[in-house]
Amino acid sequence: MKKYFCVSRSLIAPVVSNSEEYYICQSKLRFVFGFYIKQANLFLFIKQYLSIFLSNDSQYDYLFKTNYIRRKMRFPAFKNIEFIHGFFLRAKRAERYFYDLYFRSELQTSNCSTVLIWNGSPSPSSILKEIALSLNLECFFWELGYFPGTVQIDPNGVNYENSLPRNPDFYFKNKAKLNQYERPEIIGIRESKKKLEGEIELPNQYIFVPFQVPSDSQILDYSNWIKDMEHLYQVIFELACAFDHLNFVIKEHPSYKISIIEKVKKHKRILFANSNKTPDLLAHCDYVITVNSTVGIEALVYNKPVITLGSACYNIQGLVENCSNMDQLNFAVSNFDVNNFDNELRDVFLKYLKHVFLVPLSIKSGHFNEIDITNVGRRLKDSDANSEFIYD
């Protein structure tokens, strides 16, 4: 029987916890450190930990780059205190060493041939990914899906790295088969973590710019141009100065508590609408400019043209327009034409994304039934509708 390996501190574990096909590895630091202490002793553990902590070996720092940047963003008061960040980096280097030993031992003991990894970017997922690939083990990467009640489960990676076909011909070729599915219409509404002051009155015409979590892998790993949301604001500010007939409405990400409103230079045609509901902002906008947000896909549901500024799995010619620098963006806005966006491609893409590519699973609910487990198993065994389309 094929066995699958996953760690306890992820959203995957509760889904598969009742199946003998899955081996759940405890991944809290106390188990990791305890493993080494049990294999050696406490004295050797402390000696090894301090040896790594005090060294300047930075060759594996890329494995916890996401953790490091997130900490700096979430605790801005410590942003310029190098001692604290140096301590954090050294502690992460030591953790990586012990996680490496622990995961390798657990993988050998469990005799698993496939590793299930949540996202794969922050540590310890990044460490597990590195080990699994070095051992030539099959991997499936998980992440929340683009519609409520769905997840990504993909052998290539998540978001931009996923295996979603990027050639528009693929969707046109499968149009007849995809007609059996309904076009998705349901959009989830995220609860805001900010203190909201009431909805603003929207202009008659505007471009909607949804902000993202700056410490998310979508920005850290897949945004080569836009580095953070203050940078994105500066780009929009330049557009507002260059095009005096355009209005821009920004909504900061509801899951990110830190606002940039008081940090940036104001412009009379750039409005912040943090209290307005995203579906309403999408319904009434002319088009959307986003780095690579899920809101870009939601905009497609509302039949809105989309301009992306980063690497996105939906960067498909005719579906959206991708701009990788300011000159390209200026040209796209100056020559904007709704006819450059293919409505037929939009429809078949959305059907494929929702009903074929994504796996139906309400992973955040914590309640899973036999159908959920079957859906997951079919994706892992490459025997669901997605594989039928890909290998047809």
Sequence and secondary structure as in RCSB ss.txt:
>XXXX:A:sequence
MKKYFCVSRSLIAPVVSNSEEYYICQSKLRFVFGFYIKQANLFLFIKQYLSIFLSNDSQYDYLFKTNYIRRKMRF
PAFKNIEFIHGFFLRAKRAERYFYDLYFRSELQTSNCSTVLIWNGSPSPSSILKEIALSLNLECFFWELGYFPGT
VQIDPNGVNYENSLPRNPDFYFKNKAKLNQYERPEIIGIRESKKKLEGEIELPNQYIFVPFQVPSDSQILDYSNW
IKDMEHLYQVIFELACAFDHLNFVIKEHPSYKISIIEKVKKHKRILFANSNKTPDLLAHCDYVITVNSTVGIEAL
VYNKPVITLGSACYNIQGLVENCSNMDQLNFAVSNFDVNNFDNELRDVFLKYLKHVFLVPLSIKSGHFNEIDITN
VGRRLKDSDANSEFIYD
>XXXX:A:secstr
   EEEESSSSSHHHHTT TTEEEE  SHHHHHHHHHHHS HHHHHHHHHHHHTS   TTGGGGHHHHHHHHHH 
GGGTT HHHHHHHHHHHHHHHHHHHHHHHHHHHHHT SEEEEESSSSTTHHHHHHHHHHTT EEEEEEE SSTTE
EEEESS SGGGS     HHHHHHTHHHHTTS            S         SS EEEE   TTSHHHHTT SS
  SHHHHHHHHHHHHHH TT  EEEE  TT     TTTS   TTEEE TTS HHHHHHH SEEEESS HHHHHHH
HTT  EEESS  TT  BTTBEE  SHHHHHHHHHT  GGGS HHHHHHHHHHIIIIISEE  GGG    HHHHHH
HHHHHTT SHHHHHHT 
